[in-house]
Amino acid sequence: KTHAIEQDLQREIKGGHPPQVAVVWDSDAGHKDSNHWVVVEKIDGDKVYIRNPHGQLDDGKTGGPPREIDPKTGMITMSKEDFYSRLQTDVTKDDGQQVYSPYKPAKPDDYF
């Protein structure tokens, strides 16, 4: 089952406008970053592929969500479950205008 927001994200990716989204990045006590922007490059199977414009030094091991980072490309891979549970707001482009949509994080059963 595909979550409704995934259809919107896929449409933007296929249209050549990878969407920017806000996610809860580091949920450790005392260090909650609930508006960290990333760019969704691809969604495939049970994985979401993103770029973190502020993560040049990110090793994928400290702070932030569970993730893997390709050291050659910098592409970050997260499970859909982790991605959707942290998703806060999506920003898409519609006819050149940015559209902000509040998003209530999904439960894993909503898309598996």
C-alpha positions as CSV (number, residue, x, y, z in Angstrom):
1,K,0.0,0.0,0.0
2,T,1.3,3.4,-0.9
3,H,0.7,6.4,1.4
4,A,-1.2,9.3,-0.2
5,I,1.7,11.7,0.3
6,E,4.0,9.3,-1.6
7,Q,2.0,9.8,-4.7
8,D,2.5,13.5,-4.5
9,L,6.2,13.1,-3.8
10,Q,6.6,10.8,-6.8
11,R,4.7,13.2,-9.1
12,E,7.1,16.0,-8.2
13,I,10.2,13.8,-8.6
14,K,9.0,12.5,-12.0
15,G,8.3,16.1,-13.0
16,G,11.9,17.1,-12.4
17,H,11.2,19.0,-9.2
18,P,12.5,16.9,-6.3
19,P,10.5,18.1,-3.3
20,Q,12.0,19.7,-0.2
21,V,10.5,18.3,3.0
22,A,10.9,19.1,6.7
23,V,11.7,16.1,8.9
24,V,12.5,15.6,12.6
25,W,16.2,14.9,12.2
26,D,17.6,14.5,15.7
27,S,15.1,13.4,18.3
28,D,17.6,12.9,21.2
29,A,16.4,14.5,24.4
30,G,17.5,18.2,24.5
31,H,18.4,18.2,20.8
32,K,15.2,18.0,18.8
33,D,15.5,19.5,15.3
34,S,12.0,19.3,14.0
35,N,12.4,21.4,10.9
36,H,15.4,20.0,9.1
37,W,15.1,20.4,5.4
38,V,16.1,17.6,3.0
39,V,15.4,16.9,-0.7
40,V,13.7,13.7,-1.7
41,E,15.5,12.4,-4.8
42,K,13.8,9.0,-5.2
43,I,11.4,6.5,-3.6
44,D,11.9,2.9,-4.5
45,G,10.5,-0.2,-2.7
46,D,10.7,0.3,1.0
47,K,13.5,3.0,0.8
48,V,13.5,6.8,0.4
49,Y,16.6,8.4,-1.1
50,I,17.3,12.0,0.1
51,R,20.0,14.7,0.1
52,N,20.8,16.7,3.1
53,P,22.0,20.1,2.0
54,H,23.6,20.7,5.4
55,G,25.0,17.3,5.8
56,Q,28.4,17.3,4.1
57,L,30.1,16.0,7.2
58,D,27.3,13.5,8.1
59,D,28.6,10.0,8.6
60,G,25.2,8.5,9.3
61,K,26.4,7.2,12.7
62,T,25.8,10.2,15.0
63,G,22.6,12.1,15.6
64,G,19.7,12.0,13.2
65,P,17.5,9.2,12.0
66,P,18.7,5.7,11.2
67,R,20.2,6.0,7.7
68,E,22.9,4.9,5.3
69,I,25.1,7.3,3.4
70,D,26.9,6.5,0.2
71,P,30.4,8.0,0.7
72,K,30.9,8.6,-3.0
73,T,27.7,10.4,-3.8
74,G,26.4,11.6,-0.4
75,M,23.0,10.1,-1.1
76,I,21.2,9.2,2.1
77,T,19.0,6.1,2.2
78,M,16.2,5.8,4.9
79,S,13.5,3.2,5.3
80,K,10.0,4.5,4.5
81,E,8.9,3.8,8.0
82,D,11.6,6.1,9.5
83,F,11.1,8.7,6.8
84,Y,7.3,8.9,7.1
85,S,7.4,8.8,10.9
86,R,9.6,11.9,10.9
87,L,8.0,13.8,8.0
88,Q,6.7,17.2,9.2
89,T,5.7,19.3,6.2
90,D,6.1,18.9,2.5
91,V,7.0,21.7,0.0
92,T,6.2,21.1,-3.6
93,K,6.3,23.3,-6.7
94,D,3.1,23.9,-8.6
95,D,3.4,26.1,-11.7
96,G,6.5,27.7,-10.2
97,Q,4.8,28.4,-6.8
98,Q,5.8,26.7,-3.6
99,V,2.9,25.0,-1.9
100,Y,3.3,24.2,1.8
101,S,1.2,21.4,3.2
102,P,1.1,20.4,6.8
103,Y,1.5,16.7,7.2
104,K,0.6,14.4,10.1
105,P,3.1,11.6,10.2
106,A,1.8,8.3,9.1
107,K,1.7,5.1,11.1
108,P,3.6,2.2,9.5
109,D,0.3,0.4,8.9
110,D,-0.8,3.2,6.6
111,Y,1.7,2.3,3.9
112,F,2.8,-1.3,4.4
